[in-house]
Amino acid sequence: MSKSVSADQFKKAIDGAGIESVKYWSGWKNEWRGMKWKGKNNNPQFLVLHHTAGASTDSTDPKHKGNQTSADEGQAKFVNRHPSFDPSLPASQFTLRRSGHLDVNTFNVCYHAGEGSFKGTEWSGHSVPDNAGNSYGLGIEIVSKGQKDDLTEAQWQTLARLAVALKDLYGWKDTSTYYFPRHKDWAPKRKVDIKASNSKVQKKFTEYAGQWDGHTPDYDVLKKADEDRTLASKAVWRLACRLADIGYGSKNWKPELYVQTWPVKTMIEYNERWAPDMEDKSVLGPKAFTRIFEEGK
């Protein structure tokens, strides 16, 4: 992005990210205490991952009552207007509830990073002055008890999709750790959040931020599509998207829903690696189905 992002551009990007549930809190367009972005082109340069250290549960079962959107209303209100600040103001740009629901508190600068430094780290290229993280980076408070890595799959999915939206919006190179540090990467002497490793974050980004919508098609439905390769069904599209996400097909391949037909060349490419002795390598076998959709390889 060659110029400062507007509130309308920000909202359009979030709304188009594929996140199932988003709330924009009152005042999300406000500028707080005259603070301005100091990153390139007066935009933020990264997103800091925080956890709330408070949640109704550490269960990752999506059916658990503590993982429903309403269960985190108190946490969301607390982050949206943090009582430690006078007057109260947001403690991060985003809150991510355990249901995967995303709260947007502000798109402008707010207090969240605190004292810290990137000097001598892999993030030093951001050229952020010591203790000035708020003016250079967005923050997201992820609802978690904070005692272990207890993020739900719904949270990972939303975070991954948000990462892609922010990358595209602000012109960040990619969704690597460089643009998505944890709070403890900024302030290692005083912070422990988030509990997940950077490699875990990246793995989840790869898993959820691709073209695949996360739904596994029925194997028998795919077999029928294999028999009539002119069909452009949702099941075939999901297969093609999953193959693209795990690195098969051309670099810029973007399967189109209800247009994509059986990916013959890509299945051949896939089976040449995993089943070199297979007679017809354009076919999807049960082992390949499991590897592609369940193991991601």
ABEGO torsion letter per residue (X at the ends): XABBBBAAAAAAAAAAAGBABBBBBBGAABBBGGBBBABBGGBBABBBBBBAGBBABABABAABAAABAAAAAAAAAAAABBAABOBBBBABABBBBAAGBBBBABABBBBAAEBEBABGBAAAAAGBBBGAAAAABBBBBBBBAGABBABBAAAAAAAAAAAAAAAAAAGBABABAAABBBAAAABAAABAOBABBAAAAAAAAAAAABABAGBBBBAAAAAAAAABAABBBAAAAAAAAAAAAAGBEBAABBBBBGABBBBAAAAAAAAAAABAABABAABBBAAAAAAAAAAGX
